[in-house]
Structures are given as structure tokens and as C-alpha cells.
Amino acid sequence: MLNPSTAHQELQARVQKLFGKNAGLSPSELRTPMGELRPMLLARAEQVSNQLMQRVEAQGAIKPDQLLKETIRIAISALAYAMGFAFLADVLPLGQAVVGTAHRGVDQDYFEHLAE
């Protein structure tokens, strides 16, 4: 039978090999007897597995028609915002024609007044 420190170090090495160098047992877990450590680690693995399954199920719960509706809603909103900004910036032809005509009349009157 392996002595406890060797078993813990071997477990630590395997965990780091699987999950990367930052993963592993905490210092308190390294001091926990193997008989107690195994059920703790299995319970933690089960908990993480359940959390991942819940995430996957939540993402799968999004219905394709709901996704399509959201995409259309966002596209229409974006188009409305773009048109609003273009109108306010006088980029749209309708806005330029109305504003341009009004300015020409005012400018012409102003310059005629100055000429007198």
C-alpha cells in the first residue's frame, strides 16, 4: 500500500495533468485522509457535472422560433435607430431638402437686408 503523502502527490499530479497546472488539491485536502478525500472529490465532481448539465439544458431550451423573433426585433430596432440618427444628422434627402429650402430663404433675405 502507498503511504498517504505519495497517494496525495500522485492524485495531485493526475489532477494537474487533466486540468492544468493551476488545478489541484488545496493544502487542507492534501492533509485529508484518502478515505475521506475520495467521497469529497466525487461529490464535488457530481456538483460540477450537474451545473454543466443545467447550463447545457438552459441553452437548449431556447427555441429556434424565439431566436428568430429576437433576431428580427433587433434588426428592426437597429434599422430604426440608424434612420433616426441619419434624419437628425440631416443625411436623409428629405431632411436636407426641407432644411436647405428654409435656409436659402432666410439667407437670401438676410443678404438683401445687408445690401440696402
C-alpha positions, -999 to +999 in steps of 0.1 A: +000+000+000+012+036-008+019+059+021-006+088+023+017+115+011+026+095-021-010+088-028-019+125-024+010+136-046+001+111-073-035+124-072-023+160-073-002+151-104-031+134-122-054+163-115-029+188-128-023+166-159-060+166-166-070+202-158-037+222-160-011+234-136-034+258-117-058+229-108-052+205-079-058+198-043-059+225-017-034+223+012-063+212+035-072+185+010-036+173+009-038+167+047-072+149+045-070+111+046-077+094+013-107+076+027-124+109+034-110+128+004-124+104-022-161+110-013-155+147-011-139+149-046-167+126-060-194+149-045-176+180-060-173+163-094-210+154-093-220+190-083-199+205-112-214+179-136-249+189-126-241+226-130-228+220-165-258+199-174-281+227-163-262+252-184-265+229-215-302+223-209-308+261-205-291+268-238-311+240-254-343+254-241-340+285-264-365+277-292-354+284-328-386+305-334-378+326-303-343+331-316-356+342-350-381+366-334-353+381-313-331+385-343-358+402-363-367+425-334-331+435-330-327+441-368-357+463-369-346+483-339-312+488-354-327+500-386-350+524-368-321+538-348-300+542-379-328+561-397-333+583-367-297+592-364-295+598-402-325+621-400-311+640-370-278+644-388-295+656-420-282+628-440-315+617-454-326+636-486-359+646-472-343+663-442-318+681-465-345+694-489-367+708-462-338+724-442-320+735-473-350+754-487-357+771-454-321+782-451-319+796-486-349+818-480-335+832-447-300+837-461-313+855-492-335+878-471-305+885-448-282+893-477-308+916-493-312+934-460-275+939-458-273+953-493-298+980-485 
